[in-house]
Each structure stands twice: as C-alpha cells, then as structure tokens.
Amino acid sequence: EAGVAQSPRYKIIEKRQSVAFWCNPISGHATLYWYQQILGQGPKLLIQFQNNGVVDDSQLPKDRFSAERLKGVDSTLKIQPAKLEDSAVYLCASSFGPGELFFGEGSRLTVL
Amino acid sequence: GQQLNQSPQSMFIQEGEDVSMNCTSSSIFNTWLWYKQDPGEGPVLLIALYKAGELTSNGRLTAQFGITRKDSFLNISASIPSDVGIYFCAGRAGGTSYGKLTFGQGTILTVHP
C-alpha cells in the first residue's frame, strides 16, 4: 500500500516569496492533516480536513497560509508571503477515521 | 489549549539498557499514540492506545495508557543502535477536538554501542 506522498522534499525561498506544497494521502483516508514542525519541536497542527471540509484551522496563520483539498483527495498548502519564521518541515498526514495518523516524509522549507 | 509535557528531553544510554519515557497532559485524552522520527523523515507510528489502563507491546516496545487518562508511558527494552531517534507522544481528546492530535516536544534517544 502506498504511503502519504509529499512534494517537494526541499524548498529554499527568500522572504516575501510564495511557496506551495502538495500532498496525496493514503487511498481511502478521508481525513487529511497539515502539520508544521519547527526544528527541535513536536509537530503542530495547522489544518485538518474531513473529505472536502475544514474540521480545524484554528492554528493556521490565515493572513499568509492557505490550504485546500479539492475533490477530497489531494491537498495543497500555500504560504504567501513567506517569513523567516516559516522555516520548518511541513508534514502531511492522513487517517481512515479517528485512529492512527500516517505521515509523509515532509517538505523542508528554508526561508532566507 | 491542550499541552503535553514529555520527559526526559534527551537520553544517552548504552546498548542493551532499558529506556523509559513519559508524557503528561493538562487535560484528559481518549487516545495516546507514540511515534518515532528519524532525521529527515516523517514520524512513524509505534503504538496506539485507546483505553485507560491499556498496556500494549510491539516487540521490544511497551506503552501504557495511564488510569487518569492524563498520562502515558513508553518503555524500550534491551536497546539497540537503531533505536536512535526522536520519540513523540501524541494525544487526542474527544468532543469538539475530535481527531485533533496534540504532540509532545519529543525525547531524543542516543544509544552508544
């Protein structure tokens, strides 16, 4: 069974530029999550989708971050404009129900 | 918001030793999950716990869901070099936060051969 796919693995941009990350969850998983993991910290939930709908985006900085999950499968997370403090690994995860989350390898963002 | 305190922050042990780490919460959780993360990779699920008092093993790993539902423990027996990594606890409450998983800060494990 294929795992959670993410791209790109690495991205380096300058502050005020924009960036987008893509995620393809495990087939059949209705719930999709985007987490931000800053170096030395645990993952922090940015947004959670249940099919097409947003379940929780309380910690998403909506002035610069946006995410969508069209057709209830793939998802895209965008940052515009990026700030230095956005340097982190962006992890996508999916789950079948209220059970275990399965993570992708992450997309490492460096903002210069 | 929910907060998890994970300890210790780091451990340096000799190969063959046993390891214990724990996580405490300021609120009650219905699910506890333990993950391991290797450098440059996403977290990988080790053990999932769904009932207070539950004790679950996965090879050399054993985890327990605390009776108070505010804590969980992970033990690794007879450590080996490949156990090196960062271990995260994660908890999920029910109700309006259904599905939202909160992570601890992680325990960095170093195993000396």
Interface residues (C-beta under 8 A of the other chain):
Chain A: V4 T31 Y33 Y35 G40 Q41 G42 P43 K44 L45 Q48 Q50 V55 D56 L91 A93 S95 P98 G99 E100 L101 F102 F103 G104 E105 G106 R108
Chain B: L4 Q6 T31 L33 Y35 G40 E41 G42 P43 V44 L45 A48 F88 A90 R92 S97 Y98 G99 K100 L101 T102 F103 G104 Q105 G106
